[in-house]
Amino acid sequence: MCDGNIDCGDHSDEDPALCSKPPGKIDSTKFHYGIRTRKCPTTWFFCVDGSNCIASRYVCDNFKDCRDGSDEAEFCHGWNGMKRNASDRIVY
């Protein structure tokens, strides 16, 4: 994600609108548009490949809990935790 390598067939992981944001300001709904297959609890993380939902405490913990490793992606370098914003989107 935002590393110059295309990981998603639709190139969404390298979307300039997403990748131009500073670390810590990435909106998870940008990653999951069209591929979310389940609902997760409010503060949980949706794996990019849609395979799983994981508790926020397991995001950026140096262990890949998502099959695709999206919980340990590049955004972890500026990790400040997850929260919901006013439009009910999870932001990092």
PyMOL Python script that loads the backbone (N, CA, C, O; Angstrom):
from pymol import cmd

cmd.read_pdbstr("""\
ATOM      1  N   MET A   1       0.835  -1.167   0.000  1.00  0.00           N
ATOM      2  CA  MET A   1       0.000   0.000   0.000  1.00  0.00           C
ATOM      3  C   MET A   1       0.888   1.241   0.000  1.00  0.00           C
ATOM      4  O   MET A   1       1.739   1.416   0.872  1.00  0.00           O
ATOM      5  N   CYS A   2       0.673   2.088  -0.986  1.00  0.00           N
ATOM      6  CA  CYS A   2       1.418   3.347  -1.104  1.00  0.00           C
ATOM      7  C   CYS A   2       2.928   3.122  -1.081  1.00  0.00           C
ATOM      8  O   CYS A   2       3.681   3.930  -0.539  1.00  0.00           O
ATOM      9  N   ASP A   3       3.356   2.003  -1.684  1.00  0.00           N
ATOM     10  CA  ASP A   3       4.788   1.698  -1.705  1.00  0.00           C
ATOM     11  C   ASP A   3       5.325   1.567  -3.125  1.00  0.00           C
ATOM     12  O   ASP A   3       6.470   1.162  -3.322  1.00  0.00           O
ATOM     13  N   GLY A   4       4.496   1.909  -4.121  1.00  0.00           N
ATOM     14  CA  GLY A   4       4.912   1.807  -5.510  1.00  0.00           C
ATOM     15  C   GLY A   4       4.657   0.437  -6.114  1.00  0.00           C
ATOM     16  O   GLY A   4       4.840   0.252  -7.318  1.00  0.00           O
ATOM     17  N   ASN A   5       4.240  -0.521  -5.307  1.00  0.00           N
ATOM     18  CA  ASN A   5       3.919  -1.868  -5.786  1.00  0.00           C
ATOM     19  C   ASN A   5       2.406  -2.033  -5.820  1.00  0.00           C
ATOM     20  O   ASN A   5       1.724  -1.767  -4.831  1.00  0.00           O
ATOM     21  N   ILE A   6       1.889  -2.470  -6.951  1.00  0.00           N
ATOM     22  CA  ILE A   6       0.448  -2.652  -7.094  1.00  0.00           C
ATOM     23  C   ILE A   6       0.070  -3.994  -6.481  1.00  0.00           C
ATOM     24  O   ILE A   6       0.467  -5.050  -6.974  1.00  0.00           O
ATOM     25  N   ASP A   7      -0.705  -3.940  -5.398  1.00  0.00           N
ATOM     26  CA  ASP A   7      -1.141  -5.143  -4.701  1.00  0.00           C
ATOM     27  C   ASP A   7      -2.597  -5.478  -4.990  1.00  0.00           C
ATOM     28  O   ASP A   7      -3.001  -6.634  -4.859  1.00  0.00           O
ATOM     29  N   CYS A   8      -3.384  -4.494  -5.379  1.00  0.00           N
ATOM     30  CA  CYS A   8      -4.802  -4.695  -5.677  1.00  0.00           C
ATOM     31  C   CYS A   8      -5.011  -4.620  -7.182  1.00  0.00           C
ATOM     32  O   CYS A   8      -4.417  -3.782  -7.860  1.00  0.00           O
ATOM     33  N   GLY A   9      -5.855  -5.499  -7.694  1.00  0.00           N
ATOM     34  CA  GLY A   9      -6.112  -5.527  -9.126  1.00  0.00           C
ATOM     35  C   GLY A   9      -6.617  -4.209  -9.678  1.00  0.00           C
ATOM     36  O   GLY A   9      -6.375  -3.890 -10.842  1.00  0.00           O
ATOM     37  N   ASP A  10      -7.314  -3.443  -8.857  1.00  0.00           N
ATOM     38  CA  ASP A  10      -7.847  -2.157  -9.312  1.00  0.00           C
ATOM     39  C   ASP A  10      -6.899  -0.991  -9.015  1.00  0.00           C
ATOM     40  O   ASP A  10      -7.263   0.167  -9.223  1.00  0.00           O
ATOM     41  N   HIS A  11      -5.698  -1.284  -8.534  1.00  0.00           N
ATOM     42  CA  HIS A  11      -4.662  -0.286  -8.220  1.00  0.00           C
ATOM     43  C   HIS A  11      -5.045   0.632  -7.061  1.00  0.00           C
ATOM     44  O   HIS A  11      -4.386   1.650  -6.848  1.00  0.00           O
ATOM     45  N   SER A  12      -6.092   0.298  -6.308  1.00  0.00           N
ATOM     46  CA  SER A  12      -6.553   1.188  -5.240  1.00  0.00           C
ATOM     47  C   SER A  12      -5.527   1.362  -4.128  1.00  0.00           C
ATOM     48  O   SER A  12      -5.566   2.351  -3.395  1.00  0.00           O
ATOM     49  N   ASP A  13      -4.611   0.410  -3.998  1.00  0.00           N
ATOM     50  CA  ASP A  13      -3.591   0.534  -2.951  1.00  0.00           C
ATOM     51  C   ASP A  13      -2.521   1.563  -3.305  1.00  0.00           C
ATOM     52  O   ASP A  13      -1.688   1.905  -2.466  1.00  0.00           O
ATOM     53  N   GLU A  14      -2.540   2.056  -4.541  1.00  0.00           N
ATOM     54  CA  GLU A  14      -1.592   3.082  -4.984  1.00  0.00           C
ATOM     55  C   GLU A  14      -2.316   4.334  -5.471  1.00  0.00           C
ATOM     56  O   GLU A  14      -1.752   5.115  -6.237  1.00  0.00           O
ATOM     57  N   ASP A  15      -3.552   4.532  -5.036  1.00  0.00           N
ATOM     58  CA  ASP A  15      -4.364   5.686  -5.422  1.00  0.00           C
ATOM     59  C   ASP A  15      -3.675   6.974  -4.974  1.00  0.00           C
ATOM     60  O   ASP A  15      -3.434   7.148  -3.780  1.00  0.00           O
ATOM     61  N   PRO A  16      -3.350   7.887  -5.902  1.00  0.00           N
ATOM     62  CA  PRO A  16      -2.664   9.129  -5.531  1.00  0.00           C
ATOM     63  C   PRO A  16      -3.415   9.945  -4.481  1.00  0.00           C
ATOM     64  O   PRO A  16      -2.788  10.589  -3.640  1.00  0.00           O
ATOM     65  N   ALA A  17      -4.741   9.928  -4.517  1.00  0.00           N
ATOM     66  CA  ALA A  17      -5.509  10.689  -3.524  1.00  0.00           C
ATOM     67  C   ALA A  17      -5.300  10.117  -2.127  1.00  0.00           C
ATOM     68  O   ALA A  17      -5.299  10.856  -1.143  1.00  0.00           O
ATOM     69  N   LEU A  18      -5.126   8.827  -2.045  1.00  0.00           N
ATOM     70  CA  LEU A  18      -4.889   8.171  -0.762  1.00  0.00           C
ATOM     71  C   LEU A  18      -3.428   8.293  -0.345  1.00  0.00           C
ATOM     72  O   LEU A  18      -3.132   8.651   0.796  1.00  0.00           O
ATOM     73  N   CYS A  19      -2.531   8.002  -1.252  1.00  0.00           N
ATOM     74  CA  CYS A  19      -1.104   7.948  -0.922  1.00  0.00           C
ATOM     75  C   CYS A  19      -0.482   9.317  -0.684  1.00  0.00           C
ATOM     76  O   CYS A  19       0.615   9.401  -0.130  1.00  0.00           O
ATOM     77  N   SER A  20      -1.149  10.383  -1.085  1.00  0.00           N
ATOM     78  CA  SER A  20      -0.600  11.722  -0.863  1.00  0.00           C
ATOM     79  C   SER A  20      -0.858  12.215   0.554  1.00  0.00           C
ATOM     80  O   SER A  20      -0.310  13.240   0.959  1.00  0.00           O
ATOM     81  N   LYS A  21      -1.688  11.498   1.315  1.00  0.00           N
ATOM     82  CA  LYS A  21      -1.983  11.911   2.693  1.00  0.00           C
ATOM     83  C   LYS A  21      -0.791  11.595   3.591  1.00  0.00           C
ATOM     84  O   LYS A  21      -0.104  10.593   3.390  1.00  0.00           O
ATOM     85  N   PRO A  22      -0.550  12.449   4.578  1.00  0.00           N
ATOM     86  CA  PRO A  22       0.559  12.183   5.498  1.00  0.00           C
ATOM     87  C   PRO A  22       0.267  10.952   6.352  1.00  0.00           C
ATOM     88  O   PRO A  22      -0.897  10.620   6.571  1.00  0.00           O
ATOM     89  N   PRO A  23       1.307  10.270   6.839  1.00  0.00           N
ATOM     90  CA  PRO A  23       1.079   9.113   7.706  1.00  0.00           C
ATOM     91  C   PRO A  23       0.178   9.495   8.869  1.00  0.00           C
ATOM     92  O   PRO A  23       0.290  10.586   9.429  1.00  0.00           O
ATOM     93  N   GLY A  24      -0.705   8.594   9.219  1.00  0.00           N
ATOM     94  CA  GLY A  24      -1.617   8.844  10.326  1.00  0.00           C
ATOM     95  C   GLY A  24      -2.928   9.482   9.909  1.00  0.00           C
ATOM     96  O   GLY A  24      -3.790   9.710  10.758  1.00  0.00           O
ATOM     97  N   LYS A  25      -3.110   9.783   8.609  1.00  0.00           N
ATOM     98  CA  LYS A  25      -4.336  10.435   8.153  1.00  0.00           C
ATOM     99  C   LYS A  25      -5.023   9.626   7.054  1.00  0.00           C
ATOM    100  O   LYS A  25      -5.711  10.198   6.208  1.00  0.00           O
ATOM    101  N   ILE A  26      -4.849   8.325   7.056  1.00  0.00           N
ATOM    102  CA  ILE A  26      -5.434   7.480   6.020  1.00  0.00           C
ATOM    103  C   ILE A  26      -6.797   6.988   6.481  1.00  0.00           C
ATOM    104  O   ILE A  26      -6.942   6.512   7.606  1.00  0.00           O
ATOM    105  N   ASP A  27      -7.777   7.101   5.627  1.00  0.00           N
ATOM    106  CA  ASP A  27      -9.150   6.714   5.916  1.00  0.00           C
ATOM    107  C   ASP A  27      -9.366   5.287   5.420  1.00  0.00           C
ATOM    108  O   ASP A  27      -9.237   5.025   4.224  1.00  0.00           O
ATOM    109  N   SER A  28      -9.690   4.370   6.314  1.00  0.00           N
ATOM    110  CA  SER A  28      -9.802   2.960   5.940  1.00  0.00           C
ATOM    111  C   SER A  28     -10.886   2.695   4.911  1.00  0.00           C
ATOM    112  O   SER A  28     -10.803   1.691   4.203  1.00  0.00           O
ATOM    113  N   THR A  29     -11.906   3.550   4.791  1.00  0.00           N
ATOM    114  CA  THR A  29     -12.954   3.285   3.816  1.00  0.00           C
ATOM    115  C   THR A  29     -12.409   3.369   2.402  1.00  0.00           C
ATOM    116  O   THR A  29     -12.994   2.783   1.491  1.00  0.00           O
ATOM    117  N   LYS A  30     -11.318   4.071   2.190  1.00  0.00           N
ATOM    118  CA  LYS A  30     -10.704   4.134   0.870  1.00  0.00           C
ATOM    119  C   LYS A  30     -10.164   2.765   0.469  1.00  0.00           C
ATOM    120  O   LYS A  30     -10.152   2.431  -0.716  1.00  0.00           O
ATOM    121  N   PHE A  31      -9.719   1.974   1.434  1.00  0.00           N
ATOM    122  CA  PHE A  31      -9.159   0.663   1.131  1.00  0.00           C
ATOM    123  C   PHE A  31     -10.221  -0.385   0.870  1.00  0.00           C
ATOM    124  O   PHE A  31      -9.964  -1.369   0.176  1.00  0.00           O
ATOM    125  N   HIS A  32     -11.409  -0.188   1.415  1.00  0.00           N
ATOM    126  CA  HIS A  32     -12.374  -1.257   1.429  1.00  0.00           C
ATOM    127  C   HIS A  32     -13.569  -1.033   0.514  1.00  0.00           C
ATOM    128  O   HIS A  32     -14.473  -1.868   0.469  1.00  0.00           O
ATOM    129  N   TYR A  33     -13.590   0.057  -0.202  1.00  0.00           N
ATOM    130  CA  TYR A  33     -14.722   0.336  -1.072  1.00  0.00           C
ATOM    131  C   TYR A  33     -14.880  -0.797  -2.081  1.00  0.00           C
ATOM    132  O   TYR A  33     -13.970  -1.079  -2.861  1.00  0.00           O
ATOM    133  N   GLY A  34     -16.017  -1.426  -2.056  1.00  0.00           N
ATOM    134  CA  GLY A  34     -16.316  -2.472  -3.021  1.00  0.00           C
ATOM    135  C   GLY A  34     -15.814  -3.855  -2.642  1.00  0.00           C
ATOM    136  O   GLY A  34     -16.167  -4.822  -3.317  1.00  0.00           O
ATOM    137  N   ILE A  35     -15.005  -4.000  -1.593  1.00  0.00           N
ATOM    138  CA  ILE A  35     -14.521  -5.330  -1.243  1.00  0.00           C
ATOM    139  C   ILE A  35     -14.874  -5.740   0.177  1.00  0.00           C
ATOM    140  O   ILE A  35     -14.554  -6.856   0.587  1.00  0.00           O
ATOM    141  N   ARG A  36     -15.511  -4.887   0.923  1.00  0.00           N
ATOM    142  CA  ARG A  36     -15.890  -5.253   2.285  1.00  0.00           C
ATOM    143  C   ARG A  36     -16.966  -6.331   2.210  1.00  0.00           C
ATOM    144  O   ARG A  36     -18.003  -6.137   1.575  1.00  0.00           O
ATOM    145  N   THR A  37     -16.723  -7.447   2.848  1.00  0.00           N
ATOM    146  CA  THR A  37     -17.663  -8.555   2.779  1.00  0.00           C
ATOM    147  C   THR A  37     -18.360  -8.801   4.104  1.00  0.00           C
ATOM    148  O   THR A  37     -19.275  -9.621   4.168  1.00  0.00           O
ATOM    149  N   ARG A  38     -17.958  -8.123   5.147  1.00  0.00           N
ATOM    150  CA  ARG A  38     -18.572  -8.313   6.450  1.00  0.00           C
ATOM    151  C   ARG A  38     -18.538  -7.013   7.221  1.00  0.00           C
ATOM    152  O   ARG A  38     -17.797  -6.092   6.874  1.00  0.00           O
ATOM    153  N   LYS A  39     -19.332  -6.940   8.255  1.00  0.00           N
ATOM    154  CA  LYS A  39     -19.289  -5.779   9.138  1.00  0.00           C
ATOM    155  C   LYS A  39     -18.427  -6.134  10.332  1.00  0.00           C
ATOM    156  O   LYS A  39     -18.432  -7.271  10.804  1.00  0.00           O
ATOM    157  N   CYS A  40     -17.703  -5.170  10.805  1.00  0.00           N
ATOM    158  CA  CYS A  40     -16.841  -5.360  11.967  1.00  0.00           C
ATOM    159  C   CYS A  40     -17.306  -4.442  13.089  1.00  0.00           C
ATOM    160  O   CYS A  40     -17.965  -3.434  12.837  1.00  0.00           O
ATOM    161  N   PRO A  41     -16.964  -4.788  14.322  1.00  0.00           N
ATOM    162  CA  PRO A  41     -17.267  -3.881  15.429  1.00  0.00           C
ATOM    163  C   PRO A  41     -16.669  -2.497  15.173  1.00  0.00           C
ATOM    164  O   PRO A  41     -15.720  -2.358  14.402  1.00  0.00           O
ATOM    165  N   THR A  42     -17.214  -1.508  15.806  1.00  0.00           N
ATOM    166  CA  THR A  42     -16.895  -0.107  15.554  1.00  0.00           C
ATOM    167  C   THR A  42     -15.412   0.216  15.472  1.00  0.00           C
ATOM    168  O   THR A  42     -15.000   0.910  14.543  1.00  0.00           O
ATOM    169  N   THR A  43     -14.610  -0.248  16.386  1.00  0.00           N
ATOM    170  CA  THR A  43     -13.194   0.144  16.388  1.00  0.00           C
ATOM    171  C   THR A  43     -12.275  -0.911  15.795  1.00  0.00           C
ATOM    172  O   THR A  43     -11.058  -0.813  15.946  1.00  0.00           O
ATOM    173  N   TRP A  44     -12.818  -1.909  15.129  1.00  0.00           N
ATOM    174  CA  TRP A  44     -11.987  -2.959  14.555  1.00  0.00           C
ATOM    175  C   TRP A  44     -11.504  -2.567  13.168  1.00  0.00           C
ATOM    176  O   TRP A  44     -12.055  -1.660  12.545  1.00  0.00           O
ATOM    177  N   PHE A  45     -10.489  -3.241  12.696  1.00  0.00           N
ATOM    178  CA  PHE A  45      -9.833  -2.979  11.419  1.00  0.00           C
ATOM    179  C   PHE A  45     -10.318  -3.984  10.378  1.00  0.00           C
ATOM    180  O   PHE A  45     -10.349  -5.185  10.645  1.00  0.00           O
ATOM    181  N   PHE A  46     -10.698  -3.500   9.192  1.00  0.00           N
ATOM    182  CA  PHE A  46     -11.055  -4.369   8.074  1.00  0.00           C
ATOM    183  C   PHE A  46      -9.783  -4.708   7.311  1.00  0.00           C
ATOM    184  O   PHE A  46      -9.088  -3.803   6.849  1.00  0.00           O
ATOM    185  N   CYS A  47      -9.466  -5.987   7.169  1.00  0.00           N
ATOM    186  CA  CYS A  47      -8.327  -6.366   6.333  1.00  0.00           C
ATOM    187  C   CYS A  47      -8.637  -5.952   4.899  1.00  0.00           C
ATOM    188  O   CYS A  47      -9.775  -6.088   4.448  1.00  0.00           O
ATOM    189  N   VAL A  48      -7.654  -5.459   4.192  1.00  0.00           N
ATOM    190  CA  VAL A  48      -7.862  -4.943   2.839  1.00  0.00           C
ATOM    191  C   VAL A  48      -8.443  -6.004   1.919  1.00  0.00           C
ATOM    192  O   VAL A  48      -9.290  -5.692   1.082  1.00  0.00           O
ATOM    193  N   ASP A  49      -8.007  -7.256   2.057  1.00  0.00           N
ATOM    194  CA  ASP A  49      -8.515  -8.307   1.179  1.00  0.00           C
ATOM    195  C   ASP A  49      -9.907  -8.795   1.579  1.00  0.00           C
ATOM    196  O   ASP A  49     -10.454  -9.690   0.935  1.00  0.00           O
ATOM    197  N   GLY A  50     -10.488  -8.216   2.638  1.00  0.00           N
ATOM    198  CA  GLY A  50     -11.825  -8.581   3.075  1.00  0.00           C
ATOM    199  C   GLY A  50     -11.892  -9.898   3.826  1.00  0.00           C
ATOM    200  O   GLY A  50     -12.984 -10.384   4.120  1.00  0.00           O
ATOM    201  N   SER A  51     -10.749 -10.481   4.140  1.00  0.00           N
ATOM    202  CA  SER A  51     -10.710 -11.804   4.756  1.00  0.00           C
ATOM    203  C   SER A  51     -11.061 -11.820   6.232  1.00  0.00           C
ATOM    204  O   SER A  51     -11.480 -12.853   6.753  1.00  0.00           O
ATOM    205  N   ASN A  52     -10.898 -10.692   6.919  1.00  0.00           N
ATOM    206  CA  ASN A  52     -11.026 -10.731   8.365  1.00  0.00           C
ATOM    207  C   ASN A  52     -11.243  -9.336   8.938  1.00  0.00           C
ATOM    208  O   ASN A  52     -11.006  -8.329   8.271  1.00  0.00           O
ATOM    209  N   CYS A  53     -11.688  -9.299  10.161  1.00  0.00           N
ATOM    210  CA  CYS A  53     -11.751  -8.092  10.970  1.00  0.00           C
ATOM    211  C   CYS A  53     -10.878  -8.376  12.183  1.00  0.00           C
ATOM    212  O   CYS A  53     -10.953  -9.461  12.760  1.00  0.00           O
ATOM    213  N   ILE A  54     -10.064  -7.424  12.571  1.00  0.00           N
ATOM    214  CA  ILE A  54      -9.211  -7.654  13.737  1.00  0.00           C
ATOM    215  C   ILE A  54      -9.341  -6.492  14.714  1.00  0.00           C
ATOM    216  O   ILE A  54      -9.569  -5.351  14.312  1.00  0.00           O
ATOM    217  N   ALA A  55      -9.197  -6.790  15.980  1.00  0.00           N
ATOM    218  CA  ALA A  55      -9.266  -5.757  17.016  1.00  0.00           C
ATOM    219  C   ALA A  55      -8.142  -4.755  16.804  1.00  0.00           C
ATOM    220  O   ALA A  55      -7.047  -5.129  16.383  1.00  0.00           O
ATOM    221  N   SER A  56      -8.402  -3.497  17.089  1.00  0.00           N
ATOM    222  CA  SER A  56      -7.417  -2.438  16.832  1.00  0.00           C
ATOM    223  C   SER A  56      -6.105  -2.671  17.570  1.00  0.00           C
ATOM    224  O   SER A  56      -5.060  -2.203  17.116  1.00  0.00           O
ATOM    225  N   ARG A  57      -6.131  -3.378  18.690  1.00  0.00           N
ATOM    226  CA  ARG A  57      -4.879  -3.620  19.425  1.00  0.00           C
ATOM    227  C   ARG A  57      -3.911  -4.507  18.646  1.00  0.00           C
ATOM    228  O   ARG A  57      -2.722  -4.552  18.962  1.00  0.00           O
ATOM    229  N   TYR A  58      -4.413  -5.218  17.622  1.00  0.00           N
ATOM    230  CA  TYR A  58      -3.553  -6.080  16.816  1.00  0.00           C
ATOM    231  C   TYR A  58      -3.054  -5.395  15.545  1.00  0.00           C
ATOM    232  O   TYR A  58      -2.301  -5.996  14.779  1.00  0.00           O
ATOM    233  N   VAL A  59      -3.457  -4.159  15.314  1.00  0.00           N
ATOM    234  CA  VAL A  59      -2.983  -3.402  14.152  1.00  0.00           C
ATOM    235  C   VAL A  59      -1.643  -2.771  14.511  1.00  0.00           C
ATOM    236  O   VAL A  59      -1.499  -2.176  15.579  1.00  0.00           O
ATOM    237  N   CYS A  60      -0.676  -2.899  13.632  1.00  0.00           N
ATOM    238  CA  CYS A  60       0.665  -2.328  13.825  1.00  0.00           C
ATOM    239  C   CYS A  60       1.351  -2.887  15.078  1.00  0.00           C
ATOM    240  O   CYS A  60       2.008  -2.151  15.815  1.00  0.00           O
ATOM    241  N   ASP A  61       1.191  -4.187  15.308  1.00  0.00           N
ATOM    242  CA  ASP A  61       1.854  -4.824  16.450  1.00  0.00           C
ATOM    243  C   ASP A  61       3.021  -5.710  16.008  1.00  0.00           C
ATOM    244  O   ASP A  61       3.509  -6.537  16.777  1.00  0.00           O
ATOM    245  N   ASN A  62       3.466  -5.526  14.750  1.00  0.00           N
ATOM    246  CA  ASN A  62       4.581  -6.285  14.165  1.00  0.00           C
ATOM    247  C   ASN A  62       4.261  -7.760  13.956  1.00  0.00           C
ATOM    248  O   ASN A  62       5.172  -8.582  13.866  1.00  0.00           O
ATOM    249  N   PHE A  63       2.985  -8.103  13.878  1.00  0.00           N
ATOM    250  CA  PHE A  63       2.554  -9.463  13.569  1.00  0.00           C
ATOM    251  C   PHE A  63       1.410  -9.368  12.569  1.00  0.00           C
ATOM    252  O   PHE A  63       0.428  -8.671  12.821  1.00  0.00           O
ATOM    253  N   LYS A  64       1.524 -10.058  11.438  1.00  0.00           N
ATOM    254  CA  LYS A  64       0.493  -9.998  10.405  1.00  0.00           C
ATOM    255  C   LYS A  64      -0.702 -10.860  10.796  1.00  0.00           C
ATOM    256  O   LYS A  64      -0.647 -12.089  10.733  1.00  0.00           O
ATOM    257  N   ASP A  65      -1.778 -10.197  11.199  1.00  0.00           N
ATOM    258  CA  ASP A  65      -3.010 -10.895  11.548  1.00  0.00           C
ATOM    259  C   ASP A  65      -3.919 -11.053  10.335  1.00  0.00           C
ATOM    260  O   ASP A  65      -4.711 -11.994  10.279  1.00  0.00           O
ATOM    261  N   CYS A  66      -3.818 -10.154   9.368  1.00  0.00           N
ATOM    262  CA  CYS A  66      -4.569 -10.260   8.117  1.00  0.00           C
ATOM    263  C   CYS A  66      -3.777 -11.144   7.159  1.00  0.00           C
ATOM    264  O   CYS A  66      -2.547 -11.087   7.131  1.00  0.00           O
ATOM    265  N   ARG A  67      -4.478 -11.960   6.374  1.00  0.00           N
ATOM    266  CA  ARG A  67      -3.796 -12.809   5.387  1.00  0.00           C
ATOM    267  C   ARG A  67      -2.903 -11.992   4.470  1.00  0.00           C
ATOM    268  O   ARG A  67      -1.811 -12.426   4.104  1.00  0.00           O
ATOM    269  N   ASP A  68      -3.378 -10.800   4.098  1.00  0.00           N
ATOM    270  CA  ASP A  68      -2.630  -9.952   3.164  1.00  0.00           C
ATOM    271  C   ASP A  68      -1.635  -9.027   3.863  1.00  0.00           C
ATOM    272  O   ASP A  68      -0.932  -8.270   3.195  1.00  0.00           O
ATOM    273  N   GLY A  69      -1.565  -9.073   5.183  1.00  0.00           N
ATOM    274  CA  GLY A  69      -0.624  -8.234   5.927  1.00  0.00           C
ATOM    275  C   GLY A  69      -1.025  -6.778   6.022  1.00  0.00           C
ATOM    276  O   GLY A  69      -0.226  -5.943   6.447  1.00  0.00           O
ATOM    277  N   SER A  70      -2.262  -6.454   5.630  1.00  0.00           N
ATOM    278  CA  SER A  70      -2.670  -5.046   5.603  1.00  0.00           C
ATOM    279  C   SER A  70      -2.713  -4.404   6.984  1.00  0.00           C
ATOM    280  O   SER A  70      -2.711  -3.177   7.087  1.00  0.00           O
ATOM    281  N   ASP A  71      -2.752  -5.194   8.035  1.00  0.00           N
ATOM    282  CA  ASP A  71      -2.729  -4.635   9.391  1.00  0.00           C
ATOM    283  C   ASP A  71      -1.322  -4.217   9.816  1.00  0.00           C
ATOM    284  O   ASP A  71      -1.140  -3.633  10.884  1.00  0.00           O
ATOM    285  N   GLU A  72      -0.336  -4.515   8.985  1.00  0.00           N
ATOM    286  CA  GLU A  72       1.055  -4.131   9.259  1.00  0.00           C
ATOM    287  C   GLU A  72       1.618  -3.335   8.080  1.00  0.00           C
ATOM    288  O   GLU A  72       2.811  -3.417   7.785  1.00  0.00           O
ATOM    289  N   ALA A  73       0.769  -2.577   7.418  1.00  0.00           N
ATOM    290  CA  ALA A  73       1.140  -1.851   6.200  1.00  0.00           C
ATOM    291  C   ALA A  73       1.985  -0.617   6.505  1.00  0.00           C
ATOM    292  O   ALA A  73       2.312  -0.336   7.658  1.00  0.00           O
ATOM    293  N   GLU A  74       2.325   0.102   5.458  1.00  0.00           N
ATOM    294  CA  GLU A  74       3.196   1.281   5.543  1.00  0.00           C
ATOM    295  C   GLU A  74       2.678   2.337   6.522  1.00  0.00           C
ATOM    296  O   GLU A  74       3.470   3.055   7.133  1.00  0.00           O
ATOM    297  N   PHE A  75       1.353   2.435   6.674  1.00  0.00           N
ATOM    298  CA  PHE A  75       0.815   3.460   7.579  1.00  0.00           C
ATOM    299  C   PHE A  75       1.235   3.237   9.025  1.00  0.00           C
ATOM    300  O   PHE A  75       1.119   4.151   9.842  1.00  0.00           O
ATOM    301  N   CYS A  76       1.715   2.059   9.359  1.00  0.00           N
ATOM    302  CA  CYS A  76       2.132   1.783  10.740  1.00  0.00           C
ATOM    303  C   CYS A  76       3.297   2.665  11.179  1.00  0.00           C
ATOM    304  O   CYS A  76       3.504   2.863  12.376  1.00  0.00           O
ATOM    305  N   HIS A  77       4.051   3.191  10.232  1.00  0.00           N
ATOM    306  CA  HIS A  77       5.187   4.047  10.592  1.00  0.00           C
ATOM    307  C   HIS A  77       4.745   5.334  11.269  1.00  0.00           C
ATOM    308  O   HIS A  77       5.523   5.931  12.013  1.00  0.00           O
ATOM    309  N   GLY A  78       3.518   5.776  11.030  1.00  0.00           N
ATOM    310  CA  GLY A  78       2.996   6.982  11.671  1.00  0.00           C
ATOM    311  C   GLY A  78       1.823   6.656  12.579  1.00  0.00           C
ATOM    312  O   GLY A  78       0.964   7.505  12.815  1.00  0.00           O
ATOM    313  N   TRP A  79       1.782   5.442  13.084  1.00  0.00           N
ATOM    314  CA  TRP A  79       0.634   4.930  13.835  1.00  0.00           C
ATOM    315  C   TRP A  79       0.366   5.708  15.106  1.00  0.00           C
ATOM    316  O   TRP A  79       1.255   5.891  15.938  1.00  0.00           O
ATOM    317  N   ASN A  80      -0.868   6.163  15.249  1.00  0.00           N
ATOM    318  CA  ASN A  80      -1.322   6.838  16.462  1.00  0.00           C
ATOM    319  C   ASN A  80      -2.582   6.195  17.016  1.00  0.00           C
ATOM    320  O   ASN A  80      -3.164   6.707  17.973  1.00  0.00           O
ATOM    321  N   GLY A  81      -3.009   5.098  16.441  1.00  0.00           N
ATOM    322  CA  GLY A  81      -4.232   4.435  16.868  1.00  0.00           C
ATOM    323  C   GLY A  81      -5.386   4.740  15.933  1.00  0.00           C
ATOM    324  O   GLY A  81      -5.272   5.589  15.049  1.00  0.00           O
ATOM    325  N   MET A  82      -6.499   4.047  16.130  1.00  0.00           N
ATOM    326  CA  MET A  82      -7.669   4.226  15.281  1.00  0.00           C
ATOM    327  C   MET A  82      -8.757   4.935  16.058  1.00  0.00           C
ATOM    328  O   MET A  82      -8.860   4.807  17.278  1.00  0.00           O
ATOM    329  N   LYS A  83      -9.567   5.685  15.330  1.00  0.00           N
ATOM    330  CA  LYS A  83     -10.739   6.314  15.934  1.00  0.00           C
ATOM    331  C   LYS A  83     -11.758   6.577  14.841  1.00  0.00           C
ATOM    332  O   LYS A  83     -11.410   6.576  13.660  1.00  0.00           O
ATOM    333  N   ARG A  84     -12.996   6.800  15.211  1.00  0.00           N
ATOM    334  CA  ARG A  84     -14.048   7.159  14.250  1.00  0.00           C
ATOM    335  C   ARG A  84     -14.113   8.668  14.143  1.00  0.00           C
ATOM    336  O   ARG A  84     -14.036   9.371  15.150  1.00  0.00           O
ATOM    337  N   ASN A  85     -14.256   9.175  12.912  1.00  0.00           N
ATOM    338  CA  ASN A  85     -14.415  10.618  12.758  1.00  0.00           C
ATOM    339  C   ASN A  85     -15.904  10.954  12.641  1.00  0.00           C
ATOM    340  O   ASN A  85     -16.750  10.066  12.749  1.00  0.00           O
ATOM    341  N   ALA A  86     -16.221  12.212  12.423  1.00  0.00           N
ATOM    342  CA  ALA A  86     -17.609  12.680  12.409  1.00  0.00           C
ATOM    343  C   ALA A  86     -18.448  12.007  11.329  1.00  0.00           C
ATOM    344  O   ALA A  86     -19.659  11.864  11.498  1.00  0.00           O
ATOM    345  N   SER A  87     -17.836  11.593  10.229  1.00  0.00           N
ATOM    346  CA  SER A  87     -18.596  10.942   9.162  1.00  0.00           C
ATOM    347  C   SER A  87     -18.633   9.428   9.346  1.00  0.00           C
ATOM    348  O   SER A  87     -18.980   8.702   8.414  1.00  0.00           O
ATOM    349  N   ASP A  88     -18.276   8.939  10.548  1.00  0.00           N
ATOM    350  CA  ASP A  88     -18.331   7.525  10.900  1.00  0.00           C
ATOM    351  C   ASP A  88     -17.369   6.682  10.077  1.00  0.00           C
ATOM    352  O   ASP A  88     -17.671   5.539   9.735  1.00  0.00           O
ATOM    353  N   ARG A  89     -16.217   7.247   9.761  1.00  0.00           N
ATOM    354  CA  ARG A  89     -15.172   6.498   9.077  1.00  0.00           C
ATOM    355  C   ARG A  89     -14.011   6.303  10.035  1.00  0.00           C
ATOM    356  O   ARG A  89     -13.708   7.179  10.846  1.00  0.00           O
ATOM    357  N   ILE A  90     -13.370   5.160   9.940  1.00  0.00           N
ATOM    358  CA  ILE A  90     -12.210   4.921  10.796  1.00  0.00           C
ATOM    359  C   ILE A  90     -11.017   5.630  10.193  1.00  0.00           C
ATOM    360  O   ILE A  90     -10.742   5.478   9.002  1.00  0.00           O
ATOM    361  N   VAL A  91     -10.310   6.397  10.990  1.00  0.00           N
ATOM    362  CA  VAL A  91      -9.103   7.079  10.538  1.00  0.00           C
ATOM    363  C   VAL A  91      -7.952   6.660  11.426  1.00  0.00           C
ATOM    364  O   VAL A  91      -8.141   6.282  12.583  1.00  0.00           O
ATOM    365  N   TYR A  92      -6.761   6.734  10.868  1.00  0.00           N
ATOM    366  CA  TYR A  92      -5.556   6.319  11.589  1.00  0.00           C
ATOM    367  C   TYR A  92      -4.730   7.527  11.929  1.00  0.00           C
ATOM    368  O   TYR A  92      -3.668   7.397  12.539  1.00  0.00           O
TER     369      TYR A  92
END
""", "prot")
cmd.dss("prot")
cmd.show_as("cartoon", "prot")
cmd.util.cbc("prot")
cmd.orient("prot")
